[in-house]
Amino acid sequence: MSRKVLIAFAALVGAGSLAACNTVEGVGEDVQAAGQQLEETAEETHDGNPQTP
């Protein structure tokens, strides 16, 4: 994985850990938002070369 993706994921996990979620719905929304951000970061760092890991 790209270093940028790993850093973004770590930041999201850290922010999610600090945020208080009082309901299952809130947790689901947080996980969904983290996944969306991770996907966007991965798309931004993809160079278009299918041989790039």
PDBQT receptor file of N, H, CA, C and O in Angstrom, charges set to zero:
ATOM      1  N   MET A   1       0.840  -1.190   0.000  1.00  0.00    +0.000 N 
ATOM      2  CA  MET A   1       0.000   0.000   0.000  1.00  0.00    +0.000 C 
ATOM      3  C   MET A   1       0.882   1.248   0.000  1.00  0.00    +0.000 C 
ATOM      4  O   MET A   1       2.019   1.240   0.471  1.00  0.00    +0.000 OA
ATOM      5  N   SER A   2       0.332   2.278  -0.526  1.00  0.00    +0.000 N 
ATOM      6  H   SER A   2      -0.592   2.285  -0.909  1.00  0.00    +0.000 HD
ATOM      7  CA  SER A   2       1.041   3.536  -0.569  1.00  0.00    +0.000 C 
ATOM      8  C   SER A   2       1.164   4.118   0.836  1.00  0.00    +0.000 C 
ATOM      9  O   SER A   2       0.290   3.926   1.682  1.00  0.00    +0.000 OA
ATOM     10  N   ARG A   3       2.243   4.817   1.066  1.00  0.00    +0.000 N 
ATOM     11  H   ARG A   3       2.953   4.973   0.379  1.00  0.00    +0.000 HD
ATOM     12  CA  ARG A   3       2.470   5.444   2.376  1.00  0.00    +0.000 C 
ATOM     13  C   ARG A   3       1.361   6.454   2.683  1.00  0.00    +0.000 C 
ATOM     14  O   ARG A   3       0.920   6.566   3.826  1.00  0.00    +0.000 OA
ATOM     15  N   LYS A   4       0.911   7.189   1.659  1.00  0.00    +0.000 N 
ATOM     16  H   LYS A   4       1.269   7.098   0.730  1.00  0.00    +0.000 HD
ATOM     17  CA  LYS A   4      -0.155   8.175   1.867  1.00  0.00    +0.000 C 
ATOM     18  C   LYS A   4      -1.447   7.499   2.321  1.00  0.00    +0.000 C 
ATOM     19  O   LYS A   4      -2.153   8.016   3.188  1.00  0.00    +0.000 OA
ATOM     20  N   VAL A   5      -1.751   6.349   1.736  1.00  0.00    +0.000 N 
ATOM     21  H   VAL A   5      -1.177   5.930   1.032  1.00  0.00    +0.000 HD
ATOM     22  CA  VAL A   5      -2.968   5.615   2.094  1.00  0.00    +0.000 C 
ATOM     23  C   VAL A   5      -2.869   5.138   3.533  1.00  0.00    +0.000 C 
ATOM     24  O   VAL A   5      -3.834   5.242   4.290  1.00  0.00    +0.000 OA
ATOM     25  N   LEU A   6      -1.716   4.619   3.913  1.00  0.00    +0.000 N 
ATOM     26  H   LEU A   6      -0.932   4.535   3.298  1.00  0.00    +0.000 HD
ATOM     27  CA  LEU A   6      -1.536   4.138   5.279  1.00  0.00    +0.000 C 
ATOM     28  C   LEU A   6      -1.638   5.274   6.289  1.00  0.00    +0.000 C 
ATOM     29  O   LEU A   6      -2.238   5.110   7.351  1.00  0.00    +0.000 OA
ATOM     30  N   ILE A   7      -1.060   6.413   5.967  1.00  0.00    +0.000 N 
ATOM     31  H   ILE A   7      -0.572   6.546   5.104  1.00  0.00    +0.000 HD
ATOM     32  CA  ILE A   7      -1.133   7.570   6.859  1.00  0.00    +0.000 C 
ATOM     33  C   ILE A   7      -2.573   8.056   6.982  1.00  0.00    +0.000 C 
ATOM     34  O   ILE A   7      -3.032   8.377   8.078  1.00  0.00    +0.000 OA
ATOM     35  N   ALA A   8      -3.281   8.109   5.863  1.00  0.00    +0.000 N 
ATOM     36  H   ALA A   8      -2.909   7.847   4.973  1.00  0.00    +0.000 HD
ATOM     37  CA  ALA A   8      -4.684   8.542   5.892  1.00  0.00    +0.000 C 
ATOM     38  C   ALA A   8      -5.527   7.576   6.723  1.00  0.00    +0.000 C 
ATOM     39  O   ALA A   8      -6.372   8.003   7.509  1.00  0.00    +0.000 OA
ATOM     40  N   PHE A   9      -5.296   6.287   6.550  1.00  0.00    +0.000 N 
ATOM     41  H   PHE A   9      -4.609   5.940   5.911  1.00  0.00    +0.000 HD
ATOM     42  CA  PHE A   9      -6.047   5.287   7.299  1.00  0.00    +0.000 C 
ATOM     43  C   PHE A   9      -5.754   5.419   8.792  1.00  0.00    +0.000 C 
ATOM     44  O   PHE A   9      -6.675   5.363   9.607  1.00  0.00    +0.000 OA
ATOM     45  N   ALA A  10      -4.492   5.591   9.158  1.00  0.00    +0.000 N 
ATOM     46  H   ALA A  10      -3.744   5.637   8.496  1.00  0.00    +0.000 HD
ATOM     47  CA  ALA A  10      -4.124   5.747  10.567  1.00  0.00    +0.000 C 
ATOM     48  C   ALA A  10      -4.767   6.993  11.162  1.00  0.00    +0.000 C 
ATOM     49  O   ALA A  10      -5.223   6.974  12.305  1.00  0.00    +0.000 OA
ATOM     50  N   ALA A  11      -4.805   8.075  10.392  1.00  0.00    +0.000 N 
ATOM     51  H   ALA A  11      -4.434   8.091   9.463  1.00  0.00    +0.000 HD
ATOM     52  CA  ALA A  11      -5.432   9.304  10.873  1.00  0.00    +0.000 C 
ATOM     53  C   ALA A  11      -6.930   9.110  11.081  1.00  0.00    +0.000 C 
ATOM     54  O   ALA A  11      -7.493   9.596  12.062  1.00  0.00    +0.000 OA
ATOM     55  N   LEU A  12      -7.567   8.407  10.166  1.00  0.00    +0.000 N 
ATOM     56  H   LEU A  12      -7.110   8.012   9.369  1.00  0.00    +0.000 HD
ATOM     57  CA  LEU A  12      -8.998   8.156  10.300  1.00  0.00    +0.000 C 
ATOM     58  C   LEU A  12      -9.302   7.274  11.508  1.00  0.00    +0.000 C 
ATOM     59  O   LEU A  12     -10.258   7.523  12.242  1.00  0.00    +0.000 OA
ATOM     60  N   VAL A  13      -8.484   6.246  11.708  1.00  0.00    +0.000 N 
ATOM     61  H   VAL A  13      -7.707   6.044  11.111  1.00  0.00    +0.000 HD
ATOM     62  CA  VAL A  13      -8.685   5.367  12.855  1.00  0.00    +0.000 C 
ATOM     63  C   VAL A  13      -8.477   6.148  14.149  1.00  0.00    +0.000 C 
ATOM     64  O   VAL A  13      -9.244   5.992  15.100  1.00  0.00    +0.000 OA
ATOM     65  N   GLY A  14      -7.458   6.974  14.188  1.00  0.00    +0.000 N 
ATOM     66  H   GLY A  14      -6.835   7.100  13.416  1.00  0.00    +0.000 HD
ATOM     67  CA  GLY A  14      -7.192   7.786  15.367  1.00  0.00    +0.000 C 
ATOM     68  C   GLY A  14      -8.318   8.763  15.652  1.00  0.00    +0.000 C 
ATOM     69  O   GLY A  14      -8.734   8.919  16.799  1.00  0.00    +0.000 OA
ATOM     70  N   ALA A  15      -8.809   9.418  14.617  1.00  0.00    +0.000 N 
ATOM     71  H   ALA A  15      -8.470   9.291  13.684  1.00  0.00    +0.000 HD
ATOM     72  CA  ALA A  15      -9.912  10.365  14.793  1.00  0.00    +0.000 C 
ATOM     73  C   ALA A  15     -11.175   9.631  15.222  1.00  0.00    +0.000 C 
ATOM     74  O   ALA A  15     -11.929  10.119  16.064  1.00  0.00    +0.000 OA
ATOM     75  N   GLY A  16     -11.401   8.465  14.644  1.00  0.00    +0.000 N 
ATOM     76  H   GLY A  16     -10.788   8.068  13.960  1.00  0.00    +0.000 HD
ATOM     77  CA  GLY A  16     -12.571   7.671  15.018  1.00  0.00    +0.000 C 
ATOM     78  C   GLY A  16     -12.499   7.202  16.455  1.00  0.00    +0.000 C 
ATOM     79  O   GLY A  16     -13.521   7.103  17.133  1.00  0.00    +0.000 OA
ATOM     80  N   SER A  17     -11.297   6.913  16.921  1.00  0.00    +0.000 N 
ATOM     81  H   SER A  17     -10.466   6.993  16.370  1.00  0.00    +0.000 HD
ATOM     82  CA  SER A  17     -11.129   6.467  18.299  1.00  0.00    +0.000 C 
ATOM     83  C   SER A  17     -11.434   7.591  19.283  1.00  0.00    +0.000 C 
ATOM     84  O   SER A  17     -11.939   7.346  20.378  1.00  0.00    +0.000 OA
ATOM     85  N   LEU A  18     -11.128   8.805  18.892  1.00  0.00    +0.000 N 
ATOM     86  H   LEU A  18     -10.717   9.003  18.003  1.00  0.00    +0.000 HD
ATOM     87  CA  LEU A  18     -11.359   9.939  19.777  1.00  0.00    +0.000 C 
ATOM     88  C   LEU A  18     -12.818  10.400  19.772  1.00  0.00    +0.000 C 
ATOM     89  O   LEU A  18     -13.298  10.974  20.749  1.00  0.00    +0.000 OA
ATOM     90  N   ALA A  19     -13.502  10.148  18.686  1.00  0.00    +0.000 N 
ATOM     91  H   ALA A  19     -13.112   9.682  17.893  1.00  0.00    +0.000 HD
ATOM     92  CA  ALA A  19     -14.896  10.572  18.570  1.00  0.00    +0.000 C 
ATOM     93  C   ALA A  19     -15.792   9.617  19.354  1.00  0.00    +0.000 C 
ATOM     94  O   ALA A  19     -15.633   8.399  19.272  1.00  0.00    +0.000 OA
ATOM     95  N   ALA A  20     -16.720  10.170  20.103  1.00  0.00    +0.000 N 
ATOM     96  H   ALA A  20     -16.848  11.159  20.169  1.00  0.00    +0.000 HD
ATOM     97  CA  ALA A  20     -17.637   9.337  20.882  1.00  0.00    +0.000 C 
ATOM     98  C   ALA A  20     -18.832   8.954  20.026  1.00  0.00    +0.000 C 
ATOM     99  O   ALA A  20     -19.476   9.814  19.426  1.00  0.00    +0.000 OA
ATOM    100  N   CYS A  21     -19.124   7.664  19.972  1.00  0.00    +0.000 N 
ATOM    101  H   CYS A  21     -18.600   6.966  20.459  1.00  0.00    +0.000 HD
ATOM    102  CA  CYS A  21     -20.283   7.150  19.245  1.00  0.00    +0.000 C 
ATOM    103  C   CYS A  21     -21.182   6.463  20.262  1.00  0.00    +0.000 C 
ATOM    104  O   CYS A  21     -20.790   5.467  20.870  1.00  0.00    +0.000 OA
ATOM    105  N   ASN A  22     -22.382   6.991  20.447  1.00  0.00    +0.000 N 
ATOM    106  H   ASN A  22     -22.701   7.800  19.953  1.00  0.00    +0.000 HD
ATOM    107  CA  ASN A  22     -23.273   6.450  21.465  1.00  0.00    +0.000 C 
ATOM    108  C   ASN A  22     -24.255   5.418  20.926  1.00  0.00    +0.000 C 
ATOM    109  O   ASN A  22     -24.950   4.759  21.700  1.00  0.00    +0.000 OA
ATOM    110  N   THR A  23     -24.317   5.273  19.613  1.00  0.00    +0.000 N 
ATOM    111  H   THR A  23     -23.753   5.808  18.984  1.00  0.00    +0.000 HD
ATOM    112  CA  THR A  23     -25.278   4.328  19.050  1.00  0.00    +0.000 C 
ATOM    113  C   THR A  23     -24.627   3.475  17.983  1.00  0.00    +0.000 C 
ATOM    114  O   THR A  23     -23.586   3.840  17.436  1.00  0.00    +0.000 OA
ATOM    115  N   VAL A  24     -25.228   2.356  17.688  1.00  0.00    +0.000 N 
ATOM    116  H   VAL A  24     -26.074   2.060  18.131  1.00  0.00    +0.000 HD
ATOM    117  CA  VAL A  24     -24.740   1.491  16.613  1.00  0.00    +0.000 C 
ATOM    118  C   VAL A  24     -24.820   2.227  15.289  1.00  0.00    +0.000 C 
ATOM    119  O   VAL A  24     -23.944   2.069  14.438  1.00  0.00    +0.000 OA
ATOM    120  N   GLU A  25     -25.837   3.014  15.106  1.00  0.00    +0.000 N 
ATOM    121  H   GLU A  25     -26.549   3.142  15.797  1.00  0.00    +0.000 HD
ATOM    122  CA  GLU A  25     -25.976   3.794  13.873  1.00  0.00    +0.000 C 
ATOM    123  C   GLU A  25     -24.811   4.766  13.726  1.00  0.00    +0.000 C 
ATOM    124  O   GLU A  25     -24.265   4.929  12.635  1.00  0.00    +0.000 OA
ATOM    125  N   GLY A  26     -24.439   5.401  14.809  1.00  0.00    +0.000 N 
ATOM    126  H   GLY A  26     -24.882   5.269  15.696  1.00  0.00    +0.000 HD
ATOM    127  CA  GLY A  26     -23.312   6.334  14.778  1.00  0.00    +0.000 C 
ATOM    128  C   GLY A  26     -22.017   5.640  14.419  1.00  0.00    +0.000 C 
ATOM    129  O   GLY A  26     -21.215   6.174  13.652  1.00  0.00    +0.000 OA
ATOM    130  N   VAL A  27     -21.804   4.453  14.967  1.00  0.00    +0.000 N 
ATOM    131  H   VAL A  27     -22.455   4.019  15.590  1.00  0.00    +0.000 HD
ATOM    132  CA  VAL A  27     -20.606   3.681  14.646  1.00  0.00    +0.000 C 
ATOM    133  C   VAL A  27     -20.611   3.329  13.161  1.00  0.00    +0.000 C 
ATOM    134  O   VAL A  27     -19.588   3.451  12.488  1.00  0.00    +0.000 OA
ATOM    135  N   GLY A  28     -21.751   2.898  12.656  1.00  0.00    +0.000 N 
ATOM    136  H   GLY A  28     -22.582   2.799  13.203  1.00  0.00    +0.000 HD
ATOM    137  CA  GLY A  28     -21.861   2.559  11.240  1.00  0.00    +0.000 C 
ATOM    138  C   GLY A  28     -21.545   3.739  10.340  1.00  0.00    +0.000 C 
ATOM    139  O   GLY A  28     -20.870   3.588   9.323  1.00  0.00    +0.000 OA
ATOM    140  N   GLU A  29     -22.026   4.898  10.709  1.00  0.00    +0.000 N 
ATOM    141  H   GLU A  29     -22.574   5.021  11.535  1.00  0.00    +0.000 HD
ATOM    142  CA  GLU A  29     -21.747   6.099   9.917  1.00  0.00    +0.000 C 
ATOM    143  C   GLU A  29     -20.262   6.438   9.946  1.00  0.00    +0.000 C 
ATOM    144  O   GLU A  29     -19.689   6.822   8.926  1.00  0.00    +0.000 OA
ATOM    145  N   ASP A  30     -19.637   6.296  11.114  1.00  0.00    +0.000 N 
ATOM    146  H   ASP A  30     -20.102   5.984  11.943  1.00  0.00    +0.000 HD
ATOM    147  CA  ASP A  30     -18.214   6.575  11.222  1.00  0.00    +0.000 C 
ATOM    148  C   ASP A  30     -17.389   5.613  10.368  1.00  0.00    +0.000 C 
ATOM    149  O   ASP A  30     -16.454   6.030   9.684  1.00  0.00    +0.000 OA
ATOM    150  N   VAL A  31     -17.734   4.337  10.408  1.00  0.00    +0.000 N 
ATOM    151  H   VAL A  31     -18.494   3.998  10.964  1.00  0.00    +0.000 HD
ATOM    152  CA  VAL A  31     -17.012   3.338   9.615  1.00  0.00    +0.000 C 
ATOM    153  C   VAL A  31     -17.211   3.606   8.134  1.00  0.00    +0.000 C 
ATOM    154  O   VAL A  31     -16.274   3.485   7.344  1.00  0.00    +0.000 OA
ATOM    155  N   GLN A  32     -18.418   3.966   7.761  1.00  0.00    +0.000 N 
ATOM    156  H   GLN A  32     -19.179   4.064   8.402  1.00  0.00    +0.000 HD
ATOM    157  CA  GLN A  32     -18.697   4.259   6.355  1.00  0.00    +0.000 C 
ATOM    158  C   GLN A  32     -17.894   5.487   5.895  1.00  0.00    +0.000 C 
ATOM    159  O   GLN A  32     -17.331   5.484   4.801  1.00  0.00    +0.000 OA
ATOM    160  N   ALA A  33     -17.841   6.516   6.714  1.00  0.00    +0.000 N 
ATOM    161  H   ALA A  33     -18.298   6.519   7.603  1.00  0.00    +0.000 HD
ATOM    162  CA  ALA A  33     -17.087   7.717   6.359  1.00  0.00    +0.000 C 
ATOM    163  C   ALA A  33     -15.594   7.414   6.254  1.00  0.00    +0.000 C 
ATOM    164  O   ALA A  33     -14.918   7.926   5.361  1.00  0.00    +0.000 OA
ATOM    165  N   ALA A  34     -15.082   6.592   7.153  1.00  0.00    +0.000 N 
ATOM    166  H   ALA A  34     -15.631   6.177   7.878  1.00  0.00    +0.000 HD
ATOM    167  CA  ALA A  34     -13.670   6.219   7.109  1.00  0.00    +0.000 C 
ATOM    168  C   ALA A  34     -13.369   5.426   5.832  1.00  0.00    +0.000 C 
ATOM    169  O   ALA A  34     -12.345   5.654   5.187  1.00  0.00    +0.000 OA
ATOM    170  N   GLY A  35     -14.245   4.512   5.476  1.00  0.00    +0.000 N 
ATOM    171  H   GLY A  35     -15.076   4.327   6.000  1.00  0.00    +0.000 HD
ATOM    172  CA  GLY A  35     -14.065   3.730   4.258  1.00  0.00    +0.000 C 
ATOM    173  C   GLY A  35     -14.108   4.599   3.016  1.00  0.00    +0.000 C 
ATOM    174  O   GLY A  35     -13.330   4.395   2.085  1.00  0.00    +0.000 OA
ATOM    175  N   GLN A  36     -15.007   5.562   2.997  1.00  0.00    +0.000 N 
ATOM    176  H   GLN A  36     -15.639   5.728   3.754  1.00  0.00    +0.000 HD
ATOM    177  CA  GLN A  36     -15.111   6.478   1.855  1.00  0.00    +0.000 C 
ATOM    178  C   GLN A  36     -13.833   7.294   1.708  1.00  0.00    +0.000 C 
ATOM    179  O   GLN A  36     -13.320   7.460   0.602  1.00  0.00    +0.000 OA
ATOM    180  N   GLN A  37     -13.323   7.803   2.825  1.00  0.00    +0.000 N 
ATOM    181  H   GLN A  37     -13.740   7.668   3.723  1.00  0.00    +0.000 HD
ATOM    182  CA  GLN A  37     -12.092   8.597   2.770  1.00  0.00    +0.000 C 
ATOM    183  C   GLN A  37     -10.914   7.744   2.314  1.00  0.00    +0.000 C 
ATOM    184  O   GLN A  37     -10.082   8.205   1.532  1.00  0.00    +0.000 OA
ATOM    185  N   LEU A  38     -10.838   6.521   2.788  1.00  0.00    +0.000 N 
ATOM    186  H   LEU A  38     -11.514   6.146   3.423  1.00  0.00    +0.000 HD
ATOM    187  CA  LEU A  38      -9.772   5.618   2.374  1.00  0.00    +0.000 C 
ATOM    188  C   LEU A  38      -9.851   5.330   0.880  1.00  0.00    +0.000 C 
ATOM    189  O   LEU A  38      -8.832   5.305   0.190  1.00  0.00    +0.000 OA
ATOM    190  N   GLU A  39     -11.064   5.112   0.387  1.00  0.00    +0.000 N 
ATOM    191  H   GLU A  39     -11.892   5.132   0.948  1.00  0.00    +0.000 HD
ATOM    192  CA  GLU A  39     -11.257   4.856  -1.044  1.00  0.00    +0.000 C 
ATOM    193  C   GLU A  39     -10.838   6.068  -1.876  1.00  0.00    +0.000 C 
ATOM    194  O   GLU A  39     -10.181   5.915  -2.906  1.00  0.00    +0.000 OA
ATOM    195  N   GLU A  40     -11.212   7.265  -1.438  1.00  0.00    +0.000 N 
ATOM    196  H   GLU A  40     -11.746   7.389  -0.602  1.00  0.00    +0.000 HD
ATOM    197  CA  GLU A  40     -10.852   8.479  -2.177  1.00  0.00    +0.000 C 
ATOM    198  C   GLU A  40      -9.342   8.678  -2.193  1.00  0.00    +0.000 C 
ATOM    199  O   GLU A  40      -8.773   9.051  -3.219  1.00  0.00    +0.000 OA
ATOM    200  N   THR A  41      -8.693   8.430  -1.061  1.00  0.00    +0.000 N 
ATOM    201  H   THR A  41      -9.156   8.126  -0.227  1.00  0.00    +0.000 HD
ATOM    202  CA  THR A  41      -7.242   8.573  -0.996  1.00  0.00    +0.000 C 
ATOM    203  C   THR A  41      -6.561   7.571  -1.912  1.00  0.00    +0.000 C 
ATOM    204  O   THR A  41      -5.589   7.904  -2.589  1.00  0.00    +0.000 OA
ATOM    205  N   ALA A  42      -7.068   6.340  -1.935  1.00  0.00    +0.000 N 
ATOM    206  H   ALA A  42      -7.858   6.069  -1.384  1.00  0.00    +0.000 HD
ATOM    207  CA  ALA A  42      -6.500   5.319  -2.815  1.00  0.00    +0.000 C 
ATOM    208  C   ALA A  42      -6.651   5.719  -4.274  1.00  0.00    +0.000 C 
ATOM    209  O   ALA A  42      -5.729   5.523  -5.065  1.00  0.00    +0.000 OA
ATOM    210  N   GLU A  43      -7.793   6.272  -4.641  1.00  0.00    +0.000 N 
ATOM    211  H   GLU A  43      -8.542   6.431  -3.998  1.00  0.00    +0.000 HD
ATOM    212  CA  GLU A  43      -8.018   6.707  -6.016  1.00  0.00    +0.000 C 
ATOM    213  C   GLU A  43      -7.084   7.855  -6.383  1.00  0.00    +0.000 C 
ATOM    214  O   GLU A  43      -6.592   7.915  -7.510  1.00  0.00    +0.000 OA
ATOM    215  N   GLU A  44      -6.834   8.768  -5.443  1.00  0.00    +0.000 N 
ATOM    216  H   GLU A  44      -7.234   8.720  -4.528  1.00  0.00    +0.000 HD
ATOM    217  CA  GLU A  44      -5.959   9.908  -5.704  1.00  0.00    +0.000 C 
ATOM    218  C   GLU A  44      -4.513   9.474  -5.906  1.00  0.00    +0.000 C 
ATOM    219  O   GLU A  44      -3.788  10.084  -6.691  1.00  0.00    +0.000 OA
ATOM    220  N   THR A  45      -4.088   8.427  -5.205  1.00  0.00    +0.000 N 
ATOM    221  H   THR A  45      -4.678   7.932  -4.566  1.00  0.00    +0.000 HD
ATOM    222  CA  THR A  45      -2.697   8.003  -5.295  1.00  0.00    +0.000 C 
ATOM    223  C   THR A  45      -2.459   6.990  -6.408  1.00  0.00    +0.000 C 
ATOM    224  O   THR A  45      -1.308   6.687  -6.722  1.00  0.00    +0.000 OA
ATOM    225  N   HIS A  46      -3.520   6.459  -7.011  1.00  0.00    +0.000 N 
ATOM    226  H   HIS A  46      -4.455   6.705  -6.756  1.00  0.00    +0.000 HD
ATOM    227  CA  HIS A  46      -3.380   5.487  -8.100  1.00  0.00    +0.000 C 
ATOM    228  C   HIS A  46      -2.832   6.198  -9.327  1.00  0.00    +0.000 C 
ATOM    229  O   HIS A  46      -3.375   7.215  -9.758  1.00  0.00    +0.000 OA
ATOM    230  N   ASP A  47      -1.753   5.657  -9.888  1.00  0.00    +0.000 N 
ATOM    231  H   ASP A  47      -1.312   4.831  -9.538  1.00  0.00    +0.000 HD
ATOM    232  CA  ASP A  47      -1.114   6.322 -11.022  1.00  0.00    +0.000 C 
ATOM    233  C   ASP A  47      -1.596   5.820 -12.375  1.00  0.00    +0.000 C 
ATOM    234  O   ASP A  47      -1.087   6.259 -13.407  1.00  0.00    +0.000 OA
ATOM    235  N   GLY A  48      -2.561   4.915 -12.394  1.00  0.00    +0.000 N 
ATOM    236  H   GLY A  48      -2.974   4.558 -11.556  1.00  0.00    +0.000 HD
ATOM    237  CA  GLY A  48      -3.104   4.433 -13.651  1.00  0.00    +0.000 C 
ATOM    238  C   GLY A  48      -2.367   3.236 -14.228  1.00  0.00    +0.000 C 
ATOM    239  O   GLY A  48      -2.819   2.642 -15.207  1.00  0.00    +0.000 OA
ATOM    240  N   ASN A  49      -1.248   2.881 -13.637  1.00  0.00    +0.000 N 
ATOM    241  H   ASN A  49      -0.880   3.364 -12.842  1.00  0.00    +0.000 HD
ATOM    242  CA  ASN A  49      -0.469   1.740 -14.121  1.00  0.00    +0.000 C 
ATOM    243  C   ASN A  49      -0.948   0.478 -13.419  1.00  0.00    +0.000 C 
ATOM    244  O   ASN A  49      -0.823   0.384 -12.198  1.00  0.00    +0.000 OA
ATOM    245  N   PRO A  50      -1.495  -0.500 -14.148  1.00  0.00    +0.000 N 
ATOM    246  CA  PRO A  50      -2.006  -1.711 -13.516  1.00  0.00    +0.000 C 
ATOM    247  C   PRO A  50      -0.917  -2.562 -12.870  1.00  0.00    +0.000 C 
ATOM    248  O   PRO A  50      -1.227  -3.455 -12.082  1.00  0.00    +0.000 OA
ATOM    249  N   GLN A  51       0.351  -2.305 -13.186  1.00  0.00    +0.000 N 
ATOM    250  H   GLN A  51       0.603  -1.579 -13.826  1.00  0.00    +0.000 HD
ATOM    251  CA  GLN A  51       1.451  -3.064 -12.597  1.00  0.00    +0.000 C 
ATOM    252  C   GLN A  51       1.889  -2.498 -11.242  1.00  0.00    +0.000 C 
ATOM    253  O   GLN A  51       2.669  -3.132 -10.531  1.00  0.00    +0.000 OA
ATOM    254  N   THR A  52       1.393  -1.315 -10.883  1.00  0.00    +0.000 N 
ATOM    255  H   THR A  52       0.759  -0.801 -11.461  1.00  0.00    +0.000 HD
ATOM    256  CA  THR A  52       1.751  -0.702  -9.609  1.00  0.00    +0.000 C 
ATOM    257  C   THR A  52       1.000  -1.416  -8.491  1.00  0.00    +0.000 C 
ATOM    258  O   THR A  52      -0.216  -1.590  -8.574  1.00  0.00    +0.000 OA
ATOM    259  N   PRO A  53       1.715  -1.832  -7.443  1.00  0.00    +0.000 N 
ATOM    260  CA  PRO A  53       1.024  -2.530  -6.332  1.00  0.00    +0.000 C 
ATOM    261  C   PRO A  53       0.153  -1.589  -5.537  1.00  0.00    +0.000 C 
ATOM    262  O   PRO A  53      -0.493  -2.008  -4.577  1.00  0.00    +0.000 OA
TER     263      PRO A  53
